[in-house]
């Protein structure tokens, strides 16, 4: 269990770094390189940006669960 949580923590940490770098910032970010640079005039953000936000929140939630689980296992064990 401990090994699984640690592997999950490493994988989600790397994914979070990559996902945050893909988000569009003031300068356009890396997301503009992959077609995320165009913005719809009707909405505040594109569908790709909204999906990227959802994926980032989901991976962040898994990361938090792995951190809490690892902390509890270290406290108990």
Secondary structure, DSSP 8 states (H G I E B T S, - for coil): -HHHHHHHHHHHHHHHHHHHHHS--TT-TGGGGGTTT---SSSSS-HHHHHHHHHHHHHHHHHHHHHHHHHHHHHH-
